Amino acid sequence: MMTKKNEPNLFPSEQIRELIIYGREGCHLCQDMMLALQHLQQQVSFDFKVVDIDSDPELVKRYGERVPVLMSPFTNQEICHYFLDLAALDDYLGKFR
C-alpha cells in the first residue's frame, strides 16, 4: 500500500521516541550510555528502557559482548552501540519530526 504525500504522519510519536538499550549488569559502557541518555532527556523528548540481555538466551546470542546497543523498537533499527552516537540518534529522531 502506498501512502499519499499529503497524508498526515501516521506514526504515533510516543512509539517513535521510545528506545531500548540492550545491555547487561556490571557493564560500565552500558552505565555510561544510560547516563548520557538521561542527561540528553533534559533537552530532547524521548524515553528509553534497559533490557538485560542475560535474561534471554536469544539476546545473548544476538549481542554477546557487543553491548550496549541502542535500538528503536519501532523501526527495529540499531542506532548505535558501545557509545552514544549523538549524530546517529539525532538523525533517527529527525526522520520523524
Residue, then its C-alpha position, 0 to 999 in steps of 0.5 A: m500500500m502506498t501512502k499519499k504525500n499529503e497524508p498526515n504522519l501516521f506514526p504515533s510519536e510516543q512509539i517513535r521516541e521510545l528506545i531500548i538499550y540492550g545491555r547487561e549488569g556490571c557493564h560500565l559502557c552500558q552505565d555510561m550510555m544510560l547516563a548520557l541518555q538521561h542527561l540528553q532527556q533534559q533537552v530532547s523528548f524521548d524515553f528509553k528502557v534497559v533490557d538485560i540481555d542475560s535474561d534471554p538466551e536469544l539476546v545473548k546470542r544476538y549481542g554477546e559482548r557487543v553491548p550496549v546497543l541502542m535500538s528503536p523498537f519501532t523501526n527495529q533499527e540499531i542506532c548505535h552501540y558501545f557509545l552514544d552516537l549523538a549524530a546517529l540518534d539525532d538523525y533517527l529522531g529527525k526522520f520523524r519530526 
